[in-house]
């Protein structure tokens, strides 16, 4: 008997035929979107936790795209944004309510660290406005109004920007994190002392950063593919995004990588 690829939790129960190494880590999982096609322009949170985020929904803004022509569904799961006619529209994927943004920031500030996980494929080598935002919790391009983002610079180089303590957001760069037209698994963790970036299950880059998340504002907005206000569009494929209110260990990162991004 093999683990059903549609499950995210095997409960570590040998009787169900699933090996623990094939099961996604669930501890302090706040958000999990595998962006599977459900026939609409929205995606529901699949994280099992009973929190204020449990029923959160992502939607595409603006939602007036004719037939969502710039928002394509992938099979078996995931989304991509295309270049044609796109720059003037500046689509961005956001929560359906501002209350969910505030709940996410509040949950992250309450912990001792956090983790952001994505399965992505970059499809533009040199974004015109950099860093192009893949996942962001920000209010504007002003560093004093940025809590976190994972983005892409030239030739697939990655950049993490993080605000700790009362300081403005500072960056951690990772050359070669997003090779063009290549699907990769990326996890960023922060434990109050170190920022760690993992690629395809292995530690890729680490830098020392010290401080709490006390400077994060509940006015900051969560977004995918762009900054919340637009202007930093990322073109590529996003298969899965997950946010944890805790620091994933190297073993847990490897487990999630081996689990893949199968739709739930």
C-alpha positions, 0 to 999 in steps of 0.5 A: 500500500502506498501513500495516497498522493492526495493527502497532506497528513499521514499522521505517522500511522504505519497502519495507513500504509504511509511512510512519514518521509512522504508526508508534509510537515504540518506543525504550525502550518498557517497557510498552504495553497497548492493552487489547484484548478477549481474553475475559478480565479481563487484558491482556498487555504488547505492548512488544517489548523483551526486559526483565523487563517483557516478559511482564507482565500486568495484571489486575482486582482484586478479580477476583470481580466477577460477570461483571465487571459493572463492567469493560466491554470497548470495541470495538475496544479499551479498557476502562471502569469504570462507576459502578453498585455500584462504590464499595464494590468499589473495583476497581483494575487491577494487575500480576499479580506484585509482582516486575513492580512492582519491575522497572518502578520499577528500570527507570525509576530507571536512566534519565535520564527517563521518559514516560507516555502514555494515550488516555483519556475521562473520564466523571465531572466531579467525582470524589468522592475527588480526584485520581482516579488514572488511572495511578499508581506509589504505595504510599499517599496519603502524599506520601512514598510516592508516586513518580508519578501522573496523575490527575483533579480537578474539572471535568476538570482534570488533576494530575501528582504526581511525587517527585524527589530526597529530597523528597515528591511535588509536583504539577503541575496542568493545567486542562482536560486531561480534558474530560468525555466527550471522548477525549484523548491525554495524554503526561507526560514528565520529563527531570530538569529539566522536567515536560511535559504534552502533549495531543493531540500539542501541549505543554499545560503545562510546569513546572520540577522538578529532581532524580533518581528516587532516592526512588522505592521498589520497594515502590510499585505500578503501578495503573490506574483507582485507587490501588493500595490503593483509595479514589481511583477514576477513572471513564472509558475507558482505551484505551491506556497506555504507559510509556517509560524515556526522554523522548519528544521533541515529534516522537515525541509527535506521531507517537504521537498520529497513530498513535492507539490502534488495537489491535495 
